[in-house]
Amino acid sequence: MALERRTHAWLHLFALTAVHFVIDLAPGVMHAVLPAFQDHFAWRINLAGRMFGAVAAGGWLLGIYNLTCNGVQVLTGHWRAENDRPVFQQIGLALCMSICLAALLPQSQLSYLLMVGLALLGGVGVGIVHPEAMRAIHALDCISPSVSTGFYMAGGVGGFAVGSVLAPVLVRSYGLAGLYAFFILPIGAILLITPLRLRLARDQDPPQAPPTVAKNHPCVSPFRQIMALTTLAGITSAVLTWILPQRLYAHEMGGLAVMMYMLGGGVGAFVLGCLAHRWGEIRTAVVAIGSSLPLLFLAIMHIERTWALFLLFVVGFLGFGAYPLMISLARRAPGPGLGRRMGLIIGGVWGLACLSQMVLGPVADHFGPHVVLRLTPAGFAAAWLLGLYMWRSEHRAVHALAVEGLAQ
């Protein structure tokens, strides 16, 4: 019976991971083909009475898209908190590829407003899936939280990576109409997920973690600290995935660079998740993010060289791969209800992080993408410092538990 239950849980985890692959493929497409959109439509944007070119317009479009993707998660994270049946998976899959209709838009300034509309529609599709899916992952209590979260997040970053490298190839070969091919994937995902009887964890259900994890690595950090650390690290990832295609557009390496970073994150999510089962999430994240910093500096210095792509893979493995550990920690952190915590740690974090794209868009337009690229390690550095503080707090809590156990 236990084996059958575990097999059933892994089947659901595989299906949810496949849906996550398709859903997050859409943002990968958006990031990678944004320079092609800018080149095709030649947008201009007025910000505070000053006209900026296509790079700034693209930065704002991407910011609006990402804010929608992530803001929707915050708004809907607490919806249907006491229901255990999913309803948003199929709706999100039907809407997520809206941006791939860009070929239908006219080559005029009107195209910018229409593209914003497609971005809003696609962003809603991407956003409504995540909190509900995380509640479904949370319900798989016979799988370690760090492993199940890492596995699920690996599907998402894998989708982002595939979208970021495949979309430019299709656009170069067939124009913007080549993006229509992506509509096949959501249809397949809907057919996969619909027959399964998925169940969601309810907000009144207590946070679950294997006893050894809870005892040896208690979650003593307030949820707001987990949010802050994740947002700081997220800023680096958000800016990198936007600015690399801009910086390397002439070399036709932007999509490949993003793919390597995201693939590294996908592999890292699973490997670091398994390691965190022994070390604890905070310790693993601090070591990983700290180790990624010198490699990121080196990759930025030599970004036009082919071997820098492999450095980006390692940086993604260590830096972005640590993100699911924060989700795992947030699942049992003291704070708001489960649905709201999942909406905030996924949607809220990336919504705040993606504001940096809108702020830095005019900077990249005026000074060049290379200047913005050099600023990207700052987020990882700040997250690492905060993580050291949180790790120290966890160490003290474990020591206090040990002393209490000896006293008894």
Phi, psi and omega per residue, in radians:
M1 nan -0.750 3.134
A2 -1.138 -0.693 3.121
L3 -1.126 -0.723 3.124
E4 -1.112 -0.705 3.130
R5 -1.144 -0.718 3.134
R6 -1.171 -0.721 3.092
T7 -1.073 -0.741 3.106
H8 -1.060 -0.733 -3.141
A9 -1.121 -0.746 3.139
W10 -1.178 -0.605 3.075
L11 -1.076 -0.784 3.107
H12 -1.142 -0.663 3.123
L13 -1.118 -0.732 3.093
F14 -1.072 -0.761 -3.128
A15 -1.138 -0.774 3.117
L16 -1.124 -0.635 3.102
T17 -1.159 -0.674 3.092
A18 -1.117 -0.736 3.079
V19 -1.085 -0.731 3.127
H20 -1.096 -0.653 3.078
F21 -0.999 -0.836 -3.101
V22 -1.201 -0.776 -3.106
I23 -1.070 -0.818 -3.086
D24 -1.427 -0.122 2.992
L25 -1.115 -0.597 -3.113
A26 -1.085 -0.855 3.056
P27 -1.067 -0.582 3.073
G28 -1.072 -0.725 3.069
V29 -1.067 -0.817 -3.092
M30 -1.047 -0.825 -3.128
H31 -1.100 -0.737 -3.015
A32 -1.321 -0.626 -3.078
V33 -1.682 0.023 3.105
L34 -0.970 -0.779 3.069
P35 -1.037 -0.607 3.092
A36 -1.185 -0.690 3.039
F37 -1.034 -0.815 -3.128
Q38 -1.056 -0.733 -3.124
D39 -1.217 -0.680 -3.080
H40 -1.258 -0.759 -3.041
F41 -1.691 -0.276 3.128
A42 0.890 0.946 -3.110
W43 -1.203 2.688 2.938
R44 -2.361 2.642 -3.077
I45 -2.430 2.456 3.120
N46 -1.711 2.047 3.115
L47 -2.136 2.020 3.125
A48 0.970 0.723 3.085
G49 1.405 0.100 -3.136
R50 -2.134 2.362 -3.132
M51 -1.465 2.309 3.062
F52 -2.109 2.787 -3.060
G53 -1.505 -2.818 -2.981
A54 -1.151 -0.565 -3.117
V55 -1.145 -0.767 3.099
A56 -1.150 -0.735 3.116
A57 -1.078 -0.722 3.099
G58 -1.134 -0.690 3.107
G59 -1.072 -0.700 3.111
W60 -1.229 -0.691 3.091
L61 -1.066 -0.795 3.131
L62 -1.131 -0.670 3.100
G63 -1.096 -0.750 3.102
I64 -1.083 -0.763 3.130
Y65 -1.062 -0.855 -3.098
N66 -1.205 -0.637 3.082
L67 -1.108 -0.650 3.092
T68 -1.169 -0.848 3.116
C69 -0.907 -0.774 -2.996
N70 -1.617 -0.576 3.095
G71 -1.127 -0.660 3.101
V72 -1.061 -0.622 3.132
Q73 -1.143 -0.679 3.111
V74 -1.170 -0.734 -3.087
L75 -1.220 -0.614 -3.050
T76 -1.752 -0.067 -3.065
G77 -1.029 -0.534 -3.099
H78 -1.747 0.030 3.118
W79 -1.176 2.548 3.073
R80 0.903 0.720 -3.015
A81 -1.062 -0.510 -3.080
E82 -1.751 0.019 3.106
N83 -1.600 2.514 -3.120
D84 -1.965 0.259 3.093
R85 -1.946 2.229 3.116
P86 -1.320 2.549 3.064
V87 -2.307 -0.282 -2.992
F88 -1.606 -0.213 -3.069
Q89 -1.069 -0.875 -3.106
Q90 -1.201 -0.664 3.128
I91 -1.096 -0.798 3.130
G92 -1.085 -0.733 3.119
L93 -1.097 -0.619 -3.135
A94 -1.208 -0.489 -3.044
L95 -1.747 -0.353 -2.861
C96 -1.103 -0.502 -3.068
M97 -1.640 0.358 -3.103
S98 -0.989 -0.600 -3.108
I99 -1.111 -0.341 -3.129
C100 -1.303 0.010 3.060
L101 -1.578 0.196 -3.062
A102 -1.022 -0.490 -3.129
A103 -1.099 -0.355 -3.132
L104 -1.406 -0.174 -3.039
L105 -1.431 2.598 3.102
P106 -1.292 2.657 3.100
Q107 -1.482 1.332 3.132
S108 -2.658 3.058 3.121
Q109 -1.118 -0.414 3.075
L110 -1.055 -0.472 -3.113
S111 -1.061 -0.507 -3.123
Y112 -1.154 -0.797 3.118
L113 -1.124 -0.713 3.116
L114 -1.149 -0.650 3.114
M115 -1.177 -0.625 3.046
V116 -1.056 -0.711 3.097
G117 -1.073 -0.772 3.096
L118 -1.124 -0.658 3.124
A119 -1.128 -0.697 3.110
L120 -1.120 -0.764 -3.129
L121 -1.135 -0.834 3.118
G122 -1.133 -0.635 3.120
G123 -1.106 -0.684 3.076
V124 -1.081 -0.755 3.134
G125 -1.060 -0.756 3.123
V126 -1.178 -0.713 -2.991
G127 -1.238 -0.685 -2.995
I128 -1.278 -0.246 -3.091
V129 -1.362 -0.697 -2.895
H130 -1.119 -0.904 -3.107
P131 -1.054 -0.706 3.136
E132 -1.138 -0.731 3.121
A133 -1.124 -0.664 3.119
M134 -1.157 -0.573 3.047
R135 -1.169 -0.626 3.072
A136 -1.158 -0.691 3.080
I137 -1.110 -0.730 -3.117
H138 -1.096 -0.508 -3.138
A139 -1.279 -0.252 -3.139
L140 -1.454 1.222 -2.960
D141 -1.308 -0.123 3.107
C142 -1.577 0.051 3.051
I143 -2.024 2.398 -3.140
S144 -0.946 2.349 -3.132
P145 -0.980 -0.740 -3.119
S146 -1.167 -0.599 3.131
V147 -1.284 -0.843 -3.113
S148 -1.135 -0.713 3.113
T149 -1.144 -0.775 3.123
G150 -1.087 -0.716 3.130
F151 -1.101 -0.822 -3.138
Y152 -1.097 -0.804 -3.119
M153 -1.172 -0.535 3.085
A154 -1.074 -0.636 3.076
G155 -1.095 -0.719 -3.141
G156 -1.148 -0.831 -3.123
V157 -1.219 -0.519 3.038
G158 -1.121 -0.735 3.074
G159 -1.095 -0.769 3.096
F160 -1.025 -0.760 -3.120
A161 -1.123 -0.800 -3.135
V162 -1.121 -0.751 3.111
G163 -1.072 -0.684 -3.075
S164 -1.228 -0.472 3.132
V165 -1.677 -0.538 -3.095
L166 -1.389 -0.648 -3.088
A167 -1.049 -0.834 3.104
P168 -1.064 -0.592 3.109
V169 -1.119 -0.786 3.129
L170 -1.133 -0.689 -3.127
V171 -1.195 -0.711 3.110
R172 -1.137 -0.580 -3.084
S173 -1.479 -0.673 -2.993
Y174 -2.219 0.099 -3.061
G175 1.349 -2.983 -3.121
L176 -1.082 -0.428 3.108
A177 -1.120 -0.354 3.100
G178 -1.085 -0.361 3.140
L179 -1.215 -0.288 3.120
Y180 -1.023 -0.465 -3.096
A181 -1.036 -0.454 -3.083
F182 -1.226 -0.249 -3.133
F183 -1.215 -0.275 3.130
I184 -1.154 -0.663 -3.007
L185 -1.155 -0.789 3.112
P186 -1.061 -0.605 3.112
I187 -1.075 -0.799 3.108
G188 -1.090 -0.690 -3.134
A189 -1.170 -0.650 3.094
I190 -1.100 -0.744 3.119
L191 -1.143 -0.522 3.136
L192 -1.307 -0.771 -2.975
I193 -1.441 -0.508 -3.007
T194 -1.068 -0.760 -3.097
P195 -1.228 -0.299 -3.079
L196 -1.348 2.495 3.104
R197 -1.677 1.295 -3.133
L198 -1.221 2.584 3.056
R199 -2.167 2.530 3.127
L200 -1.858 2.505 2.958
A201 -1.212 2.472 3.139
R202 -1.682 2.694 -3.070
D203 -1.115 -0.424 3.115
Q204 -1.428 -0.166 3.073
D205 -1.238 2.369 -3.131
P206 -1.198 2.598 3.077
P207 -0.993 2.405 -3.066
Q208 -1.968 2.444 3.037
A209 -2.709 2.553 3.084
P210 -0.975 2.497 -3.067
P211 -0.942 -0.669 -3.116
T212 -1.155 -0.640 3.114
V213 -1.162 -0.822 -3.106
A214 -1.093 -0.639 -3.090
K215 -1.345 -0.820 -3.035
N216 -1.453 -0.455 -3.113
H217 -2.344 1.198 -3.110
P218 -1.144 2.587 3.107
C219 -1.521 1.643 -3.127
V220 -1.711 -0.219 -3.118
S221 -1.349 2.317 3.056
P222 -1.077 2.676 -3.120
F223 -1.024 -0.593 -3.119
R224 -1.121 -0.581 3.085
Q225 -1.217 -0.699 3.087
I226 -1.079 -0.740 3.087
M227 -1.053 -0.780 -3.093
A228 -1.113 -0.823 3.135
L229 -1.058 -0.797 -3.093
T230 -1.150 -0.647 3.129
T231 -1.176 -0.754 3.134
L232 -1.060 -0.800 3.093
A233 -1.173 -0.614 3.139
G234 -1.127 -0.529 3.116
I235 -1.061 -0.769 3.112
T236 -1.061 -0.802 -3.132
S237 -1.151 -0.716 -3.128
A238 -1.109 -0.756 -3.128
V239 -1.228 -0.703 3.134
L240 -1.052 -0.828 -3.083
T241 -1.203 -0.349 3.053
W242 -1.532 -0.805 -2.948
I243 -1.429 -0.462 3.134
L244 -1.069 -0.819 3.065
P245 -1.085 -0.569 3.107
Q246 -1.196 -0.797 -3.083
R247 -1.194 -0.605 -3.019
L248 -1.896 0.280 -3.082
Y249 -1.046 -0.747 -3.122
A250 -1.159 -0.453 -3.124
H251 -1.601 -0.046 -3.100
E252 0.949 0.646 -3.137
M253 -2.044 -0.052 -3.030
G254 -1.061 -0.845 3.131
G255 -1.099 -0.669 3.129
L256 -1.162 -0.684 3.121
A257 -1.101 -0.773 3.109
V258 -1.126 -0.707 3.135
M259 -1.048 -0.773 -3.119
M260 -1.119 -0.728 3.124
Y261 -1.108 -0.801 -3.090
M262 -1.252 -0.664 3.084
L263 -1.092 -0.722 3.055
G264 -1.012 -0.729 3.102
G265 -1.116 -0.666 3.129
G266 -1.135 -0.795 3.100
V267 -1.146 -0.753 3.141
G268 -1.084 -0.631 -3.138
A269 -1.012 -0.742 -3.114
F270 -1.314 -0.808 -3.093
V271 -1.161 -0.826 3.139
L272 -1.161 -0.552 3.077
G273 -1.087 -0.732 3.094
C274 -1.162 -0.690 3.123
L275 -1.151 -0.660 -3.119
A276 -1.149 -0.397 3.098
H277 -1.096 -0.449 3.101
R278 -1.732 -0.768 -3.032
W279 -1.490 -0.500 -2.956
G280 1.711 2.630 -3.033
E281 -1.150 -0.801 -3.048
I282 -1.116 -0.856 -3.129
R283 -1.026 -0.801 -3.131
T284 -1.096 -0.759 -3.116
A285 -1.140 -0.732 -3.122
V286 -1.110 -0.803 3.133
V287 -1.105 -0.742 -3.095
A288 -1.173 -0.858 -3.108
I289 -1.132 -0.742 3.106
G290 -1.070 -0.678 3.134
S291 -1.204 -0.451 -3.089
S292 -1.349 -0.390 -3.002
L293 -1.071 -0.925 -3.139
P294 -1.088 -0.578 3.124
L295 -1.202 -0.626 3.101
L296 -1.161 -0.746 3.083
F297 -1.026 -0.767 -3.130
L298 -1.137 -0.724 3.133
A299 -1.110 -0.698 -3.138
I300 -1.144 -0.688 -3.124
M301 -1.124 -0.504 -3.065
H302 -2.186 0.687 -2.952
I303 -1.131 -0.422 -3.116
E304 -1.472 -0.107 3.126
R305 -1.534 2.547 -3.076
T306 -1.087 -0.663 -3.086
W307 -1.179 -0.317 3.090
A308 -1.138 -0.446 3.098
L309 -1.094 -0.639 3.121
F310 -1.250 -0.570 3.024
L311 -1.108 -0.694 3.114
L312 -1.096 -0.605 3.069
F313 -1.064 -0.789 -3.122
V314 -1.192 -0.696 3.093
V315 -1.067 -0.752 3.088
G316 -1.106 -0.724 3.113
F317 -0.987 -0.803 -3.051
L318 -1.476 -0.819 -3.028
G319 -1.432 -0.996 -3.126
F320 -1.315 -0.509 3.114
G321 -1.114 -0.325 3.122
A322 -1.382 -0.235 -3.080
Y323 -1.033 -0.805 3.128
P324 -1.051 -0.420 3.093
L325 -1.111 -0.618 3.114
M326 -1.228 -0.606 3.067
I327 -1.137 -0.763 3.114
S328 -1.050 -0.736 3.124
L329 -1.149 -0.696 -3.127
A330 -1.152 -0.448 -3.121
R331 -1.101 -0.484 -3.139
R332 -2.097 0.282 3.139
A333 -1.377 2.563 3.001
P334 -1.190 2.415 -3.124
G335 2.732 -2.582 -3.122
P336 -1.123 3.103 3.100
G337 -1.089 2.847 -3.056
L338 -0.992 -0.863 -3.112
G339 -1.047 -0.735 3.132
R340 -1.194 -0.695 3.100
R341 -1.064 -0.755 -3.141
M342 -1.162 -0.678 3.088
G343 -1.100 -0.693 -3.116
L344 -1.295 -0.765 -3.053
I345 -1.252 -0.413 3.098
I346 -1.751 -1.052 -3.085
G347 -1.306 -0.810 -3.106
G348 -1.085 -0.773 -3.139
V349 -1.018 -0.897 -3.066
W350 -1.312 -0.481 3.029
G351 -1.083 -0.819 3.105
L352 -1.151 -0.753 -3.118
A353 -1.104 -0.648 -3.075
C354 -1.349 -0.199 2.980
L355 -1.048 -0.491 3.136
S356 -1.083 -0.536 3.109
Q357 -1.146 -0.674 3.132
M358 -1.245 -0.678 3.139
V359 -1.200 -0.726 -3.053
L360 -1.520 -0.145 3.110
G361 -0.988 -0.923 3.088
P362 -1.082 -0.564 3.103
V363 -1.117 -0.804 3.110
A364 -1.131 -0.636 3.140
D365 -1.162 -0.659 -3.060
H366 -1.503 -0.800 -3.035
F367 -1.749 -0.296 -3.121
G368 1.878 2.591 -3.130
P369 -1.066 -0.468 -3.095
H370 -1.119 -0.547 3.125
V371 -1.180 -0.785 3.126
V372 -1.122 -0.679 -3.126
L373 -1.022 -0.637 -3.119
R374 -1.227 -0.309 -3.135
L375 -1.507 -0.206 -2.953
T376 -1.108 -0.540 -3.115
P377 -1.159 -0.241 -3.052
A378 -1.021 -0.691 -3.126
G379 -1.111 -0.798 3.104
F380 -1.078 -0.709 -3.113
A381 -1.095 -0.789 3.132
A382 -1.146 -0.699 3.120
A383 -1.114 -0.671 3.139
W384 -1.106 -0.750 3.130
L385 -1.110 -0.772 3.101
L386 -1.131 -0.667 3.121
G387 -1.097 -0.643 3.084
L388 -1.044 -0.739 3.110
Y389 -1.096 -0.769 -3.125
M390 -1.179 -0.648 3.107
W391 -1.091 -0.729 3.115
R392 -1.083 -0.710 3.115
S393 -1.108 -0.715 3.116
E394 -1.128 -0.712 3.138
H395 -1.066 -0.720 3.109
R396 -1.120 -0.679 -3.140
A397 -1.140 -0.730 3.111
V398 -1.104 -0.729 3.122
H399 -1.100 -0.722 3.129
A400 -1.108 -0.690 3.104
L401 -1.129 -0.673 3.131
A402 -1.137 -0.750 3.117
V403 -1.106 -0.736 3.124
E404 -1.092 -0.695 3.126
G405 -1.131 -0.682 3.110
L406 -1.171 -0.632 -3.135
A407 -1.142 -0.572 3.140
Q408 -1.369 nan nan
